[in-house]
Amino acid sequence: MLEGWNEVDEIIKTKMIALSANEHQCSDCLHICRSRQNLGVHIEANHVSHPEVICSLCGAKCTTRDALRKHLRRHRNPK
């Protein structure tokens, strides 16, 4: 996706603890999620320094890649 994100992804992976097939825990704050994806979003938003995420369509700054994904949906489906 963006340069520099491979390192962020590796840090996120190291902070994930698999409790079971459908429970994953953050090693920093012990937050539990039912999916790895949701836990990755939690860790990126709360525990990892990462590059700035900017919308290529309007220049808006988003706090995480997940926030950018949700932002881009609004470009496709404005209401």
C-alpha positions as CSV (number, residue, x, y, z in Angstrom):
1,M,0.0,0.0,0.0
2,L,2.4,2.7,1.2
3,E,6.1,2.8,1.7
4,G,7.2,2.1,5.3
5,W,4.1,0.1,6.2
6,N,5.9,-3.3,6.1
7,E,7.7,-2.4,9.3
8,V,4.5,-1.2,10.9
9,D,2.8,-4.5,9.9
10,E,5.6,-6.5,11.4
11,I,5.4,-4.6,14.7
12,I,1.6,-5.1,14.8
13,K,2.1,-8.9,14.3
14,T,4.5,-9.1,17.2
15,K,2.0,-7.4,19.5
16,M,-0.8,-10.0,18.7
17,I,-1.3,-13.0,21.0
18,A,-3.6,-15.8,19.7
19,L,-5.7,-17.0,22.6
20,S,-7.8,-19.3,20.4
21,A,-9.0,-19.5,16.8
22,N,-11.4,-16.6,17.3
23,E,-9.8,-14.6,20.1
24,H,-6.7,-12.5,19.8
25,Q,-5.2,-10.2,22.5
26,C,-3.0,-7.1,22.4
27,S,0.2,-7.7,24.3
28,D,0.4,-4.0,25.3
29,C,-3.0,-3.5,26.9
30,L,-4.6,-6.9,26.9
31,H,-7.5,-5.8,24.8
32,I,-9.3,-8.8,23.2
33,C,-10.8,-9.0,19.7
34,R,-12.6,-11.7,17.8
35,S,-10.6,-11.2,14.6
36,R,-6.9,-10.6,13.8
37,Q,-8.0,-7.7,11.5
38,N,-9.8,-5.9,14.3
39,L,-6.9,-6.3,16.7
40,G,-4.5,-5.0,14.0
41,V,-6.7,-1.9,13.6
42,H,-6.6,-1.5,17.4
43,I,-2.9,-1.9,17.7
44,E,-2.2,0.5,14.7
45,A,-4.5,3.1,16.2
46,N,-3.3,2.9,19.8
47,H,0.2,1.4,20.1
48,V,2.3,2.0,16.9
49,S,3.8,5.1,15.4
50,H,3.1,5.1,11.7
51,P,3.4,7.2,8.6
52,E,0.8,9.8,7.9
53,V,-2.2,8.5,5.9
54,I,-3.5,10.9,3.2
55,C,-6.4,10.5,0.9
56,S,-5.2,10.7,-2.7
57,L,-8.5,12.0,-3.9
58,C,-9.0,15.0,-1.6
59,G,-5.9,15.3,0.6
60,A,-7.6,14.6,3.9
61,K,-5.4,13.3,6.6
62,C,-6.6,10.1,8.3
63,T,-5.2,8.6,11.6
64,T,-5.0,5.0,10.4
65,R,-5.3,2.9,7.2
66,D,-8.6,1.7,8.5
67,A,-9.8,5.3,8.8
68,L,-8.6,5.9,5.2
69,R,-10.5,2.9,4.0
70,K,-13.7,4.2,5.7
71,H,-13.0,7.7,4.3
72,L,-12.7,6.3,0.7
73,R,-16.1,4.6,1.0
74,R,-17.6,8.1,1.5
75,H,-16.0,9.2,-1.9
76,R,-17.7,6.2,-3.6
77,N,-21.0,6.5,-1.8
78,P,-21.7,10.1,-0.8
79,K,-24.9,10.6,1.1
